[in-house]
Amino acid sequence: MSTWFIFDVESIGLYGEAFAVAGLIVKDGETLHEFSYVCPRYAASGHNDDRTWVEINVPMMESNFRSPVDVRDAFWKEWIEARAEHRDIQMAADCLYPVESRFITACIKDYENIRKWSGPYPFVDIGSIMLAAGMSPLAEYPRLDNELPVHNPLADARQSARLLLEALSKVTQTNTRNEETSEENRQEDCPCRCCIEAPCGLQRSEDLHQDNRDPVLQERADT
């Protein structure tokens, strides 16, 4: 299982500037590290109607930075350190367009010459993995106690991490069942028993087939 860097962003509307970001690093189902960075929401740019939505729906959080740029810098430091420590790490976010994807772009644009080759590749969309697992990415899933309140970025990121692991498990189980079914069908389709004694594709020599043919049919063929 890969190491995951999963995060969530709160911004002034879908296309306004981010004022909060939080996330966690998960390896083999275990949370190794969490972070949360917030600046005053009034410091982030955006439309007034979007600010109204934020005031109604996003809980107040204590600021530990003064500006959105400071928040982006702190986040990018987390990402670079995580990449250095975990070579297999992958960045992921739930339904990442437009908020999280624009946030990553903003981080890179702050110091493009330095950061342009350090972005996530791939940038994994948790919603897409959920879809592949037969889980609706638009459904509202029950939350654990540490996944509340809604729209707190750390609480949201924790739920995203849990849903990602659940979806990956479902996809793995489905793939395993498909492989087992494919193997069973391949053995049934083989005209002799070579696939049972030695799987086709690994050993399909004429001698092996010759040894497993019905002796009566073989005698007729030889005559």
Contacts in CASP RR format, 6 or more apart in sequence:
PFRMAT RR
TARGET T0000
AUTHOR 0000-0000-0000
METHOD contacts of the structure
MODEL  1
MSTWFIFDVESIGLYGEAFAVAGLIVKDGETLHEFSYVCPRYAASGHNDD
RTWVEINVPMMESNFRSPVDVRDAFWKEWIEARAEHRDIQMAADCLYPVE
SRFITACIKDYENIRKWSGPYPFVDIGSIMLAAGMSPLAEYPRLDNELPV
HNPLADARQSARLLLEALSKVTQTNTRNEETSEENRQEDCPCRCCIEAPC
GLQRSEDLHQDNRDPVLQERADT
1 27 0 8 1.000
1 28 0 8 1.000
1 29 0 8 1.000
1 168 0 8 1.000
2 88 0 8 1.000
2 89 0 8 1.000
2 90 0 8 1.000
3 25 0 8 1.000
3 26 0 8 1.000
3 27 0 8 1.000
3 86 0 8 1.000
3 88 0 8 1.000
3 89 0 8 1.000
3 90 0 8 1.000
4 25 0 8 1.000
4 26 0 8 1.000
4 27 0 8 1.000
4 89 0 8 1.000
4 90 0 8 1.000
4 91 0 8 1.000
4 92 0 8 1.000
4 161 0 8 1.000
4 164 0 8 1.000
5 23 0 8 1.000
5 25 0 8 1.000
5 78 0 8 1.000
5 79 0 8 1.000
5 82 0 8 1.000
5 89 0 8 1.000
5 90 0 8 1.000
5 91 0 8 1.000
5 92 0 8 1.000
5 120 0 8 1.000
6 23 0 8 1.000
6 24 0 8 1.000
6 25 0 8 1.000
6 26 0 8 1.000
6 91 0 8 1.000
6 92 0 8 1.000
6 93 0 8 1.000
6 126 0 8 1.000
6 157 0 8 1.000
6 160 0 8 1.000
6 161 0 8 1.000
6 164 0 8 1.000
7 21 0 8 1.000
7 22 0 8 1.000
7 23 0 8 1.000
7 24 0 8 1.000
7 75 0 8 1.000
7 91 0 8 1.000
7 93 0 8 1.000
7 100 0 8 1.000
7 153 0 8 1.000
7 157 0 8 1.000
8 21 0 8 1.000
8 22 0 8 1.000
8 23 0 8 1.000
8 93 0 8 1.000
8 94 0 8 1.000
8 100 0 8 1.000
8 153 0 8 1.000
8 154 0 8 1.000
8 156 0 8 1.000
8 157 0 8 1.000
8 160 0 8 1.000
9 18 0 8 1.000
9 20 0 8 1.000
9 21 0 8 1.000
9 93 0 8 1.000
9 99 0 8 1.000
9 100 0 8 1.000
9 103 0 8 1.000
9 153 0 8 1.000
10 18 0 8 1.000
10 19 0 8 1.000
10 20 0 8 1.000
10 21 0 8 1.000
10 54 0 8 1.000
10 58 0 8 1.000
10 151 0 8 1.000
10 153 0 8 1.000
11 17 0 8 1.000
11 18 0 8 1.000
11 19 0 8 1.000
11 44 0 8 1.000
11 99 0 8 1.000
11 102 0 8 1.000
11 103 0 8 1.000
12 19 0 8 1.000
12 41 0 8 1.000
12 44 0 8 1.000
12 45 0 8 1.000
12 46 0 8 1.000
12 47 0 8 1.000
12 50 0 8 1.000
12 51 0 8 1.000
12 54 0 8 1.000
13 46 0 8 1.000
13 47 0 8 1.000
13 50 0 8 1.000
13 53 0 8 1.000
13 54 0 8 1.000
13 99 0 8 1.000
14 50 0 8 1.000
14 98 0 8 1.000
14 99 0 8 1.000
15 46 0 8 1.000
15 98 0 8 1.000
15 102 0 8 1.000
16 44 0 8 1.000
16 45 0 8 1.000
16 46 0 8 1.000
16 47 0 8 1.000
16 50 0 8 1.000
16 102 0 8 1.000
17 44 0 8 1.000
17 45 0 8 1.000
17 46 0 8 1.000
17 68 0 8 1.000
17 106 0 8 1.000
18 44 0 8 1.000
18 68 0 8 1.000
18 71 0 8 1.000
18 72 0 8 1.000
18 99 0 8 1.000
18 103 0 8 1.000
18 106 0 8 1.000
19 38 0 8 1.000
19 39 0 8 1.000
19 40 0 8 1.000
19 41 0 8 1.000
19 43 0 8 1.000
19 44 0 8 1.000
19 68 0 8 1.000
19 71 0 8 1.000
20 36 0 8 1.000
20 37 0 8 1.000
20 38 0 8 1.000
20 39 0 8 1.000
20 41 0 8 1.000
20 58 0 8 1.000
20 61 0 8 1.000
20 71 0 8 1.000
20 153 0 8 1.000
21 36 0 8 1.000
21 37 0 8 1.000
21 71 0 8 1.000
21 72 0 8 1.000
21 75 0 8 1.000
21 103 0 8 1.000
21 153 0 8 1.000
22 34 0 8 1.000
22 35 0 8 1.000
22 36 0 8 1.000
22 37 0 8 1.000
22 152 0 8 1.000
22 153 0 8 1.000
22 154 0 8 1.000
22 156 0 8 1.000
22 157 0 8 1.000
23 34 0 8 1.000
23 35 0 8 1.000
23 36 0 8 1.000
23 153 0 8 1.000
23 154 0 8 1.000
23 157 0 8 1.000
24 31 0 8 1.000
24 32 0 8 1.000
24 33 0 8 1.000
24 34 0 8 1.000
24 35 0 8 1.000
24 154 0 8 1.000
24 157 0 8 1.000
24 158 0 8 1.000
24 161 0 8 1.000
25 31 0 8 1.000
25 32 0 8 1.000
25 33 0 8 1.000
25 34 0 8 1.000
25 82 0 8 1.000
25 86 0 8 1.000
25 89 0 8 1.000
26 32 0 8 1.000
26 161 0 8 1.000
26 165 0 8 1.000
27 86 0 8 1.000
29 165 0 8 1.000
31 161 0 8 1.000
33 82 0 8 1.000
34 154 0 8 1.000
35 74 0 8 1.000
35 75 0 8 1.000
35 78 0 8 1.000
36 61 0 8 1.000
36 64 0 8 1.000
36 153 0 8 1.000
36 154 0 8 1.000
37 64 0 8 1.000
37 65 0 8 1.000
37 70 0 8 1.000
37 71 0 8 1.000
37 74 0 8 1.000
37 75 0 8 1.000
38 61 0 8 1.000
38 62 0 8 1.000
38 63 0 8 1.000
38 64 0 8 1.000
38 65 0 8 1.000
38 71 0 8 1.000
39 63 0 8 1.000
39 65 0 8 1.000
39 66 0 8 1.000
39 67 0 8 1.000
39 68 0 8 1.000
39 70 0 8 1.000
39 71 0 8 1.000
40 63 0 8 1.000
40 66 0 8 1.000
41 51 0 8 1.000
41 54 0 8 1.000
41 58 0 8 1.000
43 66 0 8 1.000
43 67 0 8 1.000
43 68 0 8 1.000
44 68 0 8 1.000
45 68 0 8 1.000
57 150 0 8 1.000
57 151 0 8 1.000
58 151 0 8 1.000
58 152 0 8 1.000
59 149 0 8 1.000
59 151 0 8 1.000
59 152 0 8 1.000
61 152 0 8 1.000
65 71 0 8 1.000
65 74 0 8 1.000
69 110 0 8 1.000
72 103 0 8 1.000
72 106 0 8 1.000
72 107 0 8 1.000
72 110 0 8 1.000
73 110 0 8 1.000
75 103 0 8 1.000
75 107 0 8 1.000
76 107 0 8 1.000
76 110 0 8 1.000
76 115 0 8 1.000
79 91 0 8 1.000
79 118 0 8 1.000
79 119 0 8 1.000
79 120 0 8 1.000
80 118 0 8 1.000
82 89 0 8 1.000
83 89 0 8 1.000
83 118 0 8 1.000
90 120 0 8 1.000
90 122 0 8 1.000
90 124 0 8 1.000
91 104 0 8 1.000
91 119 0 8 1.000
91 120 0 8 1.000
91 123 0 8 1.000
91 124 0 8 1.000
92 123 0 8 1.000
92 124 0 8 1.000
92 125 0 8 1.000
92 126 0 8 1.000
92 160 0 8 1.000
92 164 0 8 1.000
93 100 0 8 1.000
93 101 0 8 1.000
93 123 0 8 1.000
93 124 0 8 1.000
93 125 0 8 1.000
93 126 0 8 1.000
93 160 0 8 1.000
94 125 0 8 1.000
94 126 0 8 1.000
94 127 0 8 1.000
94 137 0 8 1.000
94 156 0 8 1.000
94 160 0 8 1.000
94 163 0 8 1.000
94 164 0 8 1.000
95 125 0 8 1.000
95 126 0 8 1.000
95 127 0 8 1.000
95 137 0 8 1.000
96 123 0 8 1.000
96 125 0 8 1.000
96 126 0 8 1.000
97 125 0 8 1.000
101 123 0 8 1.000
104 119 0 8 1.000
104 120 0 8 1.000
104 123 0 8 1.000
107 115 0 8 1.000
108 115 0 8 1.000
108 116 0 8 1.000
108 118 0 8 1.000
108 119 0 8 1.000
126 137 0 8 1.000
126 160 0 8 1.000
126 163 0 8 1.000
126 164 0 8 1.000
126 167 0 8 1.000
127 137 0 8 1.000
127 167 0 8 1.000
128 137 0 8 1.000
129 164 0 8 1.000
129 167 0 8 1.000
129 168 0 8 1.000
129 171 0 8 1.000
130 136 0 8 1.000
130 137 0 8 1.000
130 163 0 8 1.000
130 164 0 8 1.000
130 167 0 8 1.000
131 137 0 8 1.000
132 167 0 8 1.000
132 171 0 8 1.000
133 166 0 8 1.000
133 167 0 8 1.000
133 168 0 8 1.000
133 170 0 8 1.000
133 171 0 8 1.000
133 174 0 8 1.000
134 170 0 8 1.000
135 163 0 8 1.000
135 166 0 8 1.000
135 167 0 8 1.000
135 170 0 8 1.000
141 159 0 8 1.000
141 163 0 8 1.000
143 150 0 8 1.000
143 155 0 8 1.000
143 159 0 8 1.000
144 158 0 8 1.000
144 159 0 8 1.000
144 162 0 8 1.000
146 155 0 8 1.000
146 158 0 8 1.000
147 155 0 8 1.000
147 156 0 8 1.000
147 158 0 8 1.000
147 159 0 8 1.000
147 162 0 8 1.000
148 155 0 8 1.000
149 155 0 8 1.000
150 156 0 8 1.000
183 199 0 8 1.000
186 195 0 8 1.000
186 200 0 8 1.000
187 195 0 8 1.000
187 196 0 8 1.000
190 200 0 8 1.000
192 209 0 8 1.000
192 212 0 8 1.000
192 213 0 8 1.000
193 212 0 8 1.000
194 200 0 8 1.000
194 203 0 8 1.000
194 204 0 8 1.000
194 208 0 8 1.000
194 209 0 8 1.000
194 212 0 8 1.000
197 208 0 8 1.000
197 212 0 8 1.000
198 208 0 8 1.000
210 218 0 8 1.000
END
